[in-house]
Amino acid sequence: MKEKGIRKKFIIYRATLWGILLSILIGFNGCIREEKFTDDPEGNFNQLWKLIDEKYCFLEYKGIDWERIGADYRKYISREMDDEDLFYVLNNMLYELRDGHVNLTSESNQSNFDYWTEYPLNFTQSLLTNRHYLGNDYLEKAGFKYKILDDNIGYIYYEKFSSTVTNLELDEILTYFSGCDGLIIDVRQNTGGTATNSAKIASRFTNEKVLTGYIQHKTGPGHNDFSEPYAIYLEPSPNIRWQKKVAVLTNRHSYSATNDFVNHMRCLPNVLIIGDTTGGGSGMPFSSELPNGWTVRFSASPHFDRDMNHIEWGIDPDIKVDISQWDESNGLDSIIEKARKLLK
């Protein structure tokens, strides 16, 4: 590591990290509830603004002038406004954070930041089900759709990291591909799920403990009040591990736990990341409640790569590929085809 003064505190990522962060966030929640706000438009606005000001972890990194934003949106708050208008104002204020982990939820609405709309999709669902790829004779297990392609390359499409996968299921899938020349793991359109799943799957592709990143937590109300970085290590699985080349396919919809998975995988020597930059979403989300009962979720703990670079805005691929119109019109996925060529 080039950075000095970083405490390399070992964390077993699959279990211990979550235990540490759970205890941190329990205390964190206690701090949040210390100040009481009135259940009216002004009180709910002030509570939300203060939560983000003191607890959101990317204000400084993203260069967000939260004081100015608060002043701008406070002008729209009045005692007479109804819940629909209040939700609209609060939602628009949160949208300024440009963070897919930031949501406001009421009894009838939920806000979301569409982080992918500004970029090429680089994915066409119908291409996966044609004869070149999955077709209609693929296997499916624990959220994985998979098949051996006609050039003896294994192909897996994984749509959600929220799909629970057991070690036995991973053993069965990797055994199925044991005679293949290489393996493609397609996580395009995978908007995340559980980070423990991302580590569990990534652990099947390393034979040694690997430093893959760091995480911090807020220690005070200041925008730069953070703990020292805690190191995150990827541990090799004691079960079946893949020893050949791997291509991980990404696009701007590869978000949250998928971003975490890609960050693990790119640290491994036999892995290439192919496609587009991921969608990011590195902040560990935390939820709190406004006086009126609405729930707000926001990024509370920043996650870095192994060189202490933020990965909130996404991870660049090793090889940038866009789907070409010519390939698509001929039933081909340019990103899959590039991976097949490199693996062969």
Order of alpha helices (4+ residues) and beta strands (2+ residues): alpha-alpha-alpha-alpha-beta-alpha-beta-beta-beta-alpha-beta-alpha-beta-beta-beta-alpha-beta-beta-beta-beta-beta-alpha-alpha
